[in-house]
Amino acid sequence: MASITIRNLEDDIKQRLRVRAAEHGRSMEEEARDILRRVMGDAASPRNLAAAIRARVAPADRIDLDLPARQPMREPPHLGRKQR
């Protein structure tokens, strides 16, 4: 098994980890392992960005909007010099 050392961990995070570990009746080290297992085991990173975006927005409710009919383009203004 591998081991890691986490440096520069904010005091607040360490305290919250300590409290969470105590609530679950285990050491901070075991609590950190459990958190990492759950986070890393959730889902593999998608390999395709478009597929990841599609998967993220697919469950959302969609709204179809009625687009107004197109109007003919107006005549552009004449910006040339006026003749005297």
Jmol script that loads the backbone (N, CA, C; Angstrom):
load data "model"
ATOM      1  N   MET A   1       0.835  -1.188   0.000  1.00  0.00           N
ATOM      2  CA  MET A   1       0.000   0.000   0.000  1.00  0.00           C
ATOM      3  C   MET A   1       0.873   1.242   0.000  1.00  0.00           C
ATOM      4  N   ALA A   2       0.399   2.270  -0.647  1.00  0.00           N
ATOM      5  CA  ALA A   2       1.130   3.534  -0.727  1.00  0.00           C
ATOM      6  C   ALA A   2       0.713   4.446   0.414  1.00  0.00           C
ATOM      7  N   SER A   3       1.532   5.425   0.682  1.00  0.00           N
ATOM      8  CA  SER A   3       1.181   6.425   1.688  1.00  0.00           C
ATOM      9  C   SER A   3       1.493   7.805   1.119  1.00  0.00           C
ATOM     10  N   ILE A   4       0.793   8.819   1.657  1.00  0.00           N
ATOM     11  CA  ILE A   4       1.024  10.197   1.221  1.00  0.00           C
ATOM     12  C   ILE A   4       1.144  11.094   2.445  1.00  0.00           C
ATOM     13  N   THR A   5       1.789  12.215   2.254  1.00  0.00           N
ATOM     14  CA  THR A   5       1.873  13.247   3.282  1.00  0.00           C
ATOM     15  C   THR A   5       1.232  14.496   2.699  1.00  0.00           C
ATOM     16  N   ILE A   6       0.365  15.121   3.472  1.00  0.00           N
ATOM     17  CA  ILE A   6      -0.300  16.338   3.003  1.00  0.00           C
ATOM     18  C   ILE A   6       0.273  17.509   3.783  1.00  0.00           C
ATOM     19  N   ARG A   7       0.973  18.378   3.075  1.00  0.00           N
ATOM     20  CA  ARG A   7       1.579  19.550   3.715  1.00  0.00           C
ATOM     21  C   ARG A   7       0.695  20.773   3.479  1.00  0.00           C
ATOM     22  N   ASN A   8       0.875  21.782   4.297  1.00  0.00           N
ATOM     23  CA  ASN A   8       0.188  23.076   4.174  1.00  0.00           C
ATOM     24  C   ASN A   8      -1.336  22.931   4.217  1.00  0.00           C
ATOM     25  N   LEU A   9      -1.814  22.023   5.030  1.00  0.00           N
ATOM     26  CA  LEU A   9      -3.253  21.846   5.215  1.00  0.00           C
ATOM     27  C   LEU A   9      -3.741  22.920   6.180  1.00  0.00           C
ATOM     28  N   GLU A  10      -4.787  23.629   5.800  1.00  0.00           N
ATOM     29  CA  GLU A  10      -5.309  24.696   6.649  1.00  0.00           C
ATOM     30  C   GLU A  10      -5.764  24.123   7.993  1.00  0.00           C
ATOM     31  N   ASP A  11      -5.561  24.912   9.044  1.00  0.00           N
ATOM     32  CA  ASP A  11      -5.935  24.474  10.391  1.00  0.00           C
ATOM     33  C   ASP A  11      -7.421  24.147  10.478  1.00  0.00           C
ATOM     34  N   ASP A  12      -8.249  24.946   9.791  1.00  0.00           N
ATOM     35  CA  ASP A  12      -9.695  24.720   9.815  1.00  0.00           C
ATOM     36  C   ASP A  12     -10.055  23.350   9.221  1.00  0.00           C
ATOM     37  N   ILE A  13      -9.404  22.985   8.123  1.00  0.00           N
ATOM     38  CA  ILE A  13      -9.678  21.692   7.482  1.00  0.00           C
ATOM     39  C   ILE A  13      -9.256  20.558   8.415  1.00  0.00           C
ATOM     40  N   LYS A  14      -8.088  20.692   9.027  1.00  0.00           N
ATOM     41  CA  LYS A  14      -7.616  19.655   9.941  1.00  0.00           C
ATOM     42  C   LYS A  14      -8.572  19.496  11.117  1.00  0.00           C
ATOM     43  N   GLN A  15      -9.028  20.607  11.672  1.00  0.00           N
ATOM     44  CA  GLN A  15      -9.970  20.547  12.803  1.00  0.00           C
ATOM     45  C   GLN A  15     -11.280  19.888  12.391  1.00  0.00           C
ATOM     46  N   ARG A  16     -11.797  20.247  11.221  1.00  0.00           N
ATOM     47  CA  ARG A  16     -13.044  19.646  10.747  1.00  0.00           C
ATOM     48  C   ARG A  16     -12.870  18.152  10.495  1.00  0.00           C
ATOM     49  N   LEU A  17     -11.707  17.754   9.979  1.00  0.00           N
ATOM     50  CA  LEU A  17     -11.428  16.328   9.775  1.00  0.00           C
ATOM     51  C   LEU A  17     -11.368  15.604  11.114  1.00  0.00           C
ATOM     52  N   ARG A  18     -10.750  16.217  12.092  1.00  0.00           N
ATOM     53  CA  ARG A  18     -10.654  15.615  13.424  1.00  0.00           C
ATOM     54  C   ARG A  18     -12.047  15.414  14.031  1.00  0.00           C
ATOM     55  N   VAL A  19     -12.905  16.432  13.931  1.00  0.00           N
ATOM     56  CA  VAL A  19     -14.264  16.340  14.468  1.00  0.00           C
ATOM     57  C   VAL A  19     -15.057  15.273  13.720  1.00  0.00           C
ATOM     58  N   ARG A  20     -14.946  15.270  12.402  1.00  0.00           N
ATOM     59  CA  ARG A  20     -15.675  14.283  11.598  1.00  0.00           C
ATOM     60  C   ARG A  20     -15.224  12.864  11.932  1.00  0.00           C
ATOM     61  N   ALA A  21     -13.924  12.675  12.107  1.00  0.00           N
ATOM     62  CA  ALA A  21     -13.395  11.358  12.465  1.00  0.00           C
ATOM     63  C   ALA A  21     -13.933  10.920  13.824  1.00  0.00           C
ATOM     64  N   ALA A  22     -13.957  11.835  14.778  1.00  0.00           N
ATOM     65  CA  ALA A  22     -14.478  11.507  16.105  1.00  0.00           C
ATOM     66  C   ALA A  22     -15.957  11.148  16.041  1.00  0.00           C
ATOM     67  N   GLU A  23     -16.719  11.857  15.218  1.00  0.00           N
ATOM     68  CA  GLU A  23     -18.146  11.553  15.077  1.00  0.00           C
ATOM     69  C   GLU A  23     -18.361  10.148  14.521  1.00  0.00           C
ATOM     70  N   HIS A  24     -17.425   9.694  13.663  1.00  0.00           N
ATOM     71  CA  HIS A  24     -17.539   8.360  13.066  1.00  0.00           C
ATOM     72  C   HIS A  24     -16.766   7.310  13.847  1.00  0.00           C
ATOM     73  N   GLY A  25     -16.136   7.712  14.948  1.00  0.00           N
ATOM     74  CA  GLY A  25     -15.428   6.767  15.810  1.00  0.00           C
ATOM     75  C   GLY A  25     -14.187   6.165  15.166  1.00  0.00           C
ATOM     76  N   ARG A  26     -13.436   6.957  14.420  1.00  0.00           N
ATOM     77  CA  ARG A  26     -12.217   6.452  13.807  1.00  0.00           C
ATOM     78  C   ARG A  26     -11.142   7.524  13.808  1.00  0.00           C
ATOM     79  N   SER A  27      -9.941   7.132  13.407  1.00  0.00           N
ATOM     80  CA  SER A  27      -8.822   8.074  13.384  1.00  0.00           C
ATOM     81  C   SER A  27      -8.972   9.042  12.219  1.00  0.00           C
ATOM     82  N   MET A  28      -8.214  10.141  12.313  1.00  0.00           N
ATOM     83  CA  MET A  28      -8.231  11.108  11.210  1.00  0.00           C
ATOM     84  C   MET A  28      -7.704  10.459   9.932  1.00  0.00           C
ATOM     85  N   GLU A  29      -6.730   9.626  10.063  1.00  0.00           N
ATOM     86  CA  GLU A  29      -6.161   8.952   8.903  1.00  0.00           C
ATOM     87  C   GLU A  29      -7.197   8.046   8.231  1.00  0.00           C
ATOM     88  N   GLU A  30      -7.930   7.281   9.025  1.00  0.00           N
ATOM     89  CA  GLU A  30      -8.968   6.413   8.451  1.00  0.00           C
ATOM     90  C   GLU A  30     -10.100   7.240   7.850  1.00  0.00           C
ATOM     91  N   GLU A  31     -10.425   8.346   8.479  1.00  0.00           N
ATOM     92  CA  GLU A  31     -11.468   9.225   7.946  1.00  0.00           C
ATOM     93  C   GLU A  31     -11.043   9.786   6.594  1.00  0.00           C
ATOM     94  N   ALA A  32      -9.788  10.223   6.483  1.00  0.00           N
ATOM     95  CA  ALA A  32      -9.273  10.750   5.217  1.00  0.00           C
ATOM     96  C   ALA A  32      -9.291   9.659   4.144  1.00  0.00           C
ATOM     97  N   ARG A  33      -8.907   8.426   4.510  1.00  0.00           N
ATOM     98  CA  ARG A  33      -8.959   7.325   3.539  1.00  0.00           C
ATOM     99  C   ARG A  33     -10.379   7.084   3.065  1.00  0.00           C
ATOM    100  N   ASP A  34     -11.345   7.115   3.998  1.00  0.00           N
ATOM    101  CA  ASP A  34     -12.742   6.898   3.621  1.00  0.00           C
ATOM    102  C   ASP A  34     -13.232   7.995   2.673  1.00  0.00           C
ATOM    103  N   ILE A  35     -12.889   9.237   2.970  1.00  0.00           N
ATOM    104  CA  ILE A  35     -13.292  10.360   2.105  1.00  0.00           C
ATOM    105  C   ILE A  35     -12.693  10.180   0.712  1.00  0.00           C
ATOM    106  N   LEU A  36     -11.411   9.849   0.645  1.00  0.00           N
ATOM    107  CA  LEU A  36     -10.760   9.661  -0.656  1.00  0.00           C
ATOM    108  C   LEU A  36     -11.373   8.487  -1.421  1.00  0.00           C
ATOM    109  N   ARG A  37     -11.666   7.391  -0.736  1.00  0.00           N
ATOM    110  CA  ARG A  37     -12.288   6.244  -1.406  1.00  0.00           C
ATOM    111  C   ARG A  37     -13.624   6.626  -2.017  1.00  0.00           C
ATOM    112  N   ARG A  38     -14.447   7.348  -1.234  1.00  0.00           N
ATOM    113  CA  ARG A  38     -15.779   7.727  -1.732  1.00  0.00           C
ATOM    114  C   ARG A  38     -15.690   8.707  -2.896  1.00  0.00           C
ATOM    115  N   VAL A  39     -14.828   9.685  -2.783  1.00  0.00           N
ATOM    116  CA  VAL A  39     -14.712  10.695  -3.847  1.00  0.00           C
ATOM    117  C   VAL A  39     -14.117  10.087  -5.111  1.00  0.00           C
ATOM    118  N   MET A  40     -13.078   9.316  -4.983  1.00  0.00           N
ATOM    119  CA  MET A  40     -12.414   8.743  -6.151  1.00  0.00           C
ATOM    120  C   MET A  40     -13.201   7.587  -6.751  1.00  0.00           C
ATOM    121  N   GLY A  41     -14.065   6.971  -5.993  1.00  0.00           N
ATOM    122  CA  GLY A  41     -14.815   5.838  -6.499  1.00  0.00           C
ATOM    123  C   GLY A  41     -16.131   6.214  -7.137  1.00  0.00           C
ATOM    124  N   ASP A  42     -16.549   7.478  -7.011  1.00  0.00           N
ATOM    125  CA  ASP A  42     -17.851   7.901  -7.545  1.00  0.00           C
ATOM    126  C   ASP A  42     -17.979   7.639  -9.033  1.00  0.00           C
ATOM    127  N   ALA A  43     -17.127   8.224  -9.814  1.00  0.00           N
ATOM    128  CA  ALA A  43     -17.217   8.069 -11.272  1.00  0.00           C
ATOM    129  C   ALA A  43     -15.867   8.360 -11.888  1.00  0.00           C
ATOM    130  N   ALA A  44     -15.581   7.649 -12.936  1.00  0.00           N
ATOM    131  CA  ALA A  44     -14.343   7.916 -13.663  1.00  0.00           C
ATOM    132  C   ALA A  44     -14.494   9.226 -14.429  1.00  0.00           C
ATOM    133  N   SER A  45     -13.404   9.911 -14.606  1.00  0.00           N
ATOM    134  CA  SER A  45     -13.442  11.165 -15.355  1.00  0.00           C
ATOM    135  C   SER A  45     -13.825  10.878 -16.800  1.00  0.00           C
ATOM    136  N   PRO A  46     -14.727  11.663 -17.345  1.00  0.00           N
ATOM    137  CA  PRO A  46     -15.089  11.446 -18.748  1.00  0.00           C
ATOM    138  C   PRO A  46     -13.896  11.762 -19.648  1.00  0.00           C
ATOM    139  N   ARG A  47     -13.771  10.999 -20.696  1.00  0.00           N
ATOM    140  CA  ARG A  47     -12.645  11.184 -21.609  1.00  0.00           C
ATOM    141  C   ARG A  47     -12.972  12.186 -22.699  1.00  0.00           C
ATOM    142  N   ASN A  48     -14.235  12.455 -22.888  1.00  0.00           N
ATOM    143  CA  ASN A  48     -14.668  13.311 -23.979  1.00  0.00           C
ATOM    144  C   ASN A  48     -15.381  14.518 -23.376  1.00  0.00           C
ATOM    145  N   LEU A  49     -14.871  15.712 -23.608  1.00  0.00           N
ATOM    146  CA  LEU A  49     -15.454  16.918 -23.021  1.00  0.00           C
ATOM    147  C   LEU A  49     -16.892  17.118 -23.469  1.00  0.00           C
ATOM    148  N   ALA A  50     -17.169  16.915 -24.751  1.00  0.00           N
ATOM    149  CA  ALA A  50     -18.541  17.096 -25.255  1.00  0.00           C
ATOM    150  C   ALA A  50     -19.494  16.117 -24.579  1.00  0.00           C
ATOM    151  N   ALA A  51     -19.065  14.866 -24.398  1.00  0.00           N
ATOM    152  CA  ALA A  51     -19.910  13.872 -23.733  1.00  0.00           C
ATOM    153  C   ALA A  51     -20.135  14.245 -22.268  1.00  0.00           C
ATOM    154  N   ALA A  52     -19.111  14.794 -21.632  1.00  0.00           N
ATOM    155  CA  ALA A  52     -19.245  15.206 -20.237  1.00  0.00           C
ATOM    156  C   ALA A  52     -20.255  16.343 -20.102  1.00  0.00           C
ATOM    157  N   ILE A  53     -20.204  17.306 -20.998  1.00  0.00           N
ATOM    158  CA  ILE A  53     -21.146  18.429 -20.966  1.00  0.00           C
ATOM    159  C   ILE A  53     -22.554  17.929 -21.250  1.00  0.00           C
ATOM    160  N   ARG A  54     -22.682  17.062 -22.255  1.00  0.00           N
ATOM    161  CA  ARG A  54     -23.996  16.512 -22.605  1.00  0.00           C
ATOM    162  C   ARG A  54     -24.584  15.746 -21.420  1.00  0.00           C
ATOM    163  N   ALA A  55     -23.765  14.949 -20.738  1.00  0.00           N
ATOM    164  CA  ALA A  55     -24.241  14.188 -19.588  1.00  0.00           C
ATOM    165  C   ALA A  55     -24.664  15.111 -18.449  1.00  0.00           C
ATOM    166  N   ARG A  56     -23.985  16.236 -18.330  1.00  0.00           N
ATOM    167  CA  ARG A  56     -24.292  17.171 -17.250  1.00  0.00           C
ATOM    168  C   ARG A  56     -25.619  17.886 -17.491  1.00  0.00           C
ATOM    169  N   VAL A  57     -25.906  18.263 -18.751  1.00  0.00           N
ATOM    170  CA  VAL A  57     -27.105  19.045 -19.039  1.00  0.00           C
ATOM    171  C   VAL A  57     -28.280  18.206 -19.526  1.00  0.00           C
ATOM    172  N   ALA A  58     -28.058  16.951 -19.863  1.00  0.00           N
ATOM    173  CA  ALA A  58     -29.141  16.101 -20.388  1.00  0.00           C
ATOM    174  C   ALA A  58     -30.318  15.981 -19.430  1.00  0.00           C
ATOM    175  N   PRO A  59     -30.091  15.793 -18.123  1.00  0.00           N
ATOM    176  CA  PRO A  59     -31.241  15.633 -17.229  1.00  0.00           C
ATOM    177  C   PRO A  59     -32.043  16.917 -16.995  1.00  0.00           C
ATOM    178  N   ALA A  60     -31.505  18.050 -17.374  1.00  0.00           N
ATOM    179  CA  ALA A  60     -32.188  19.322 -17.119  1.00  0.00           C
ATOM    180  C   ALA A  60     -33.465  19.423 -17.952  1.00  0.00           C
ATOM    181  N   ASP A  61     -34.456  20.096 -17.382  1.00  0.00           N
ATOM    182  CA  ASP A  61     -35.688  20.349 -18.140  1.00  0.00           C
ATOM    183  C   ASP A  61     -35.372  21.327 -19.261  1.00  0.00           C
ATOM    184  N   ARG A  62     -35.930  21.064 -20.397  1.00  0.00           N
ATOM    185  CA  ARG A  62     -35.668  21.930 -21.544  1.00  0.00           C
ATOM    186  C   ARG A  62     -36.920  22.707 -21.898  1.00  0.00           C
ATOM    187  N   ILE A  63     -36.719  23.883 -22.422  1.00  0.00           N
ATOM    188  CA  ILE A  63     -37.827  24.740 -22.834  1.00  0.00           C
ATOM    189  C   ILE A  63     -37.638  25.055 -24.307  1.00  0.00           C
ATOM    190  N   ASP A  64     -38.668  24.836 -25.089  1.00  0.00           N
ATOM    191  CA  ASP A  64     -38.625  25.211 -26.496  1.00  0.00           C
ATOM    192  C   ASP A  64     -39.222  26.602 -26.632  1.00  0.00           C
ATOM    193  N   LEU A  65     -38.481  27.502 -27.224  1.00  0.00           N
ATOM    194  CA  LEU A  65     -38.937  28.869 -27.406  1.00  0.00           C
ATOM    195  C   LEU A  65     -39.443  29.054 -28.829  1.00  0.00           C
ATOM    196  N   ASP A  66     -40.528  29.810 -28.963  1.00  0.00           N
ATOM    197  CA  ASP A  66     -41.028  30.158 -30.291  1.00  0.00           C
ATOM    198  C   ASP A  66     -40.228  31.351 -30.799  1.00  0.00           C
ATOM    199  N   LEU A  67     -39.587  31.170 -31.921  1.00  0.00           N
ATOM    200  CA  LEU A  67     -38.796  32.255 -32.495  1.00  0.00           C
ATOM    201  C   LEU A  67     -39.687  33.099 -33.397  1.00  0.00           C
ATOM    202  N   PRO A  68     -39.572  34.420 -33.318  1.00  0.00           N
ATOM    203  CA  PRO A  68     -40.389  35.273 -34.189  1.00  0.00           C
ATOM    204  C   PRO A  68     -39.959  35.111 -35.651  1.00  0.00           C
ATOM    205  N   ALA A  69     -40.877  35.366 -36.543  1.00  0.00           N
ATOM    206  CA  ALA A  69     -40.573  35.281 -37.971  1.00  0.00           C
ATOM    207  C   ALA A  69     -39.550  36.348 -38.330  1.00  0.00           C
ATOM    208  N   ARG A  70     -38.692  36.041 -39.260  1.00  0.00           N
ATOM    209  CA  ARG A  70     -37.675  37.002 -39.690  1.00  0.00           C
ATOM    210  C   ARG A  70     -38.300  38.076 -40.560  1.00  0.00           C
ATOM    211  N   GLN A  71     -37.851  39.272 -40.388  1.00  0.00           N
ATOM    212  CA  GLN A  71     -38.307  40.411 -41.170  1.00  0.00           C
ATOM    213  C   GLN A  71     -37.261  40.693 -42.245  1.00  0.00           C
ATOM    214  N   PRO A  72     -37.688  41.305 -43.353  1.00  0.00           N
ATOM    215  CA  PRO A  72     -36.678  41.647 -44.366  1.00  0.00           C
ATOM    216  C   PRO A  72     -35.691  42.655 -43.785  1.00  0.00           C
ATOM    217  N   MET A  73     -34.477  42.583 -44.257  1.00  0.00           N
ATOM    218  CA  MET A  73     -33.436  43.475 -43.776  1.00  0.00           C
ATOM    219  C   MET A  73     -33.711  44.900 -44.247  1.00  0.00           C
ATOM    220  N   ARG A  74     -33.516  45.885 -43.367  1.00  0.00           N
ATOM    221  CA  ARG A  74     -33.763  47.270 -43.757  1.00  0.00           C
ATOM    222  C   ARG A  74     -32.608  47.804 -44.587  1.00  0.00           C
ATOM    223  N   GLU A  75     -32.876  48.867 -45.251  1.00  0.00           N
ATOM    224  CA  GLU A  75     -31.883  49.506 -46.115  1.00  0.00           C
ATOM    225  C   GLU A  75     -30.818  50.143 -45.226  1.00  0.00           C
ATOM    226  N   PRO A  76     -29.537  49.921 -45.488  1.00  0.00           N
ATOM    227  CA  PRO A  76     -28.495  50.519 -44.652  1.00  0.00           C
ATOM    228  C   PRO A  76     -28.440  52.025 -44.864  1.00  0.00           C
ATOM    229  N   PRO A  77     -28.023  52.777 -43.860  1.00  0.00           N
ATOM    230  CA  PRO A  77     -27.927  54.233 -44.012  1.00  0.00           C
ATOM    231  C   PRO A  77     -26.781  54.597 -44.960  1.00  0.00           C
ATOM    232  N   HIS A  78     -26.933  55.727 -45.644  1.00  0.00           N
ATOM    233  CA  HIS A  78     -25.899  56.218 -46.543  1.00  0.00           C
ATOM    234  C   HIS A  78     -25.004  57.162 -45.758  1.00  0.00           C
ATOM    235  N   LEU A  79     -23.756  56.818 -45.650  1.00  0.00           N
ATOM    236  CA  LEU A  79     -22.837  57.577 -44.829  1.00  0.00           C
ATOM    237  C   LEU A  79     -21.874  58.436 -45.652  1.00  0.00           C
ATOM    238  N   GLY A  80     -22.105  58.518 -46.948  1.00  0.00           N
ATOM    239  CA  GLY A  80     -21.225  59.294 -47.818  1.00  0.00           C
ATOM    240  C   GLY A  80     -21.420  60.800 -47.598  1.00  0.00           C
ATOM    241  N   ARG A  81     -20.521  61.590 -48.214  1.00  0.00           N
ATOM    242  CA  ARG A  81     -20.623  63.050 -48.136  1.00  0.00           C
ATOM    243  C   ARG A  81     -21.824  63.546 -48.904  1.00  0.00           C
ATOM    244  N   LYS A  82     -22.418  64.581 -48.388  1.00  0.00           N
ATOM    245  CA  LYS A  82     -23.526  65.222 -49.099  1.00  0.00           C
ATOM    246  C   LYS A  82     -22.939  66.075 -50.205  1.00  0.00           C
ATOM    247  N   GLN A  83     -23.561  66.104 -51.353  1.00  0.00           N
ATOM    248  CA  GLN A  83     -23.106  66.952 -52.447  1.00  0.00           C
ATOM    249  C   GLN A  83     -23.804  68.303 -52.364  1.00  0.00           C
ATOM    250  N   ARG A  84     -23.061  69.393 -52.648  1.00  0.00           N
ATOM    251  CA  ARG A  84     -23.643  70.740 -52.545  1.00  0.00           C
ATOM    252  C   ARG A  84     -24.015  71.262 -53.853  1.00  0.00           C
TER     253      ARG A  84
END
end "model"
wireframe off; spacefill off
backbone 0.3
color backbone group
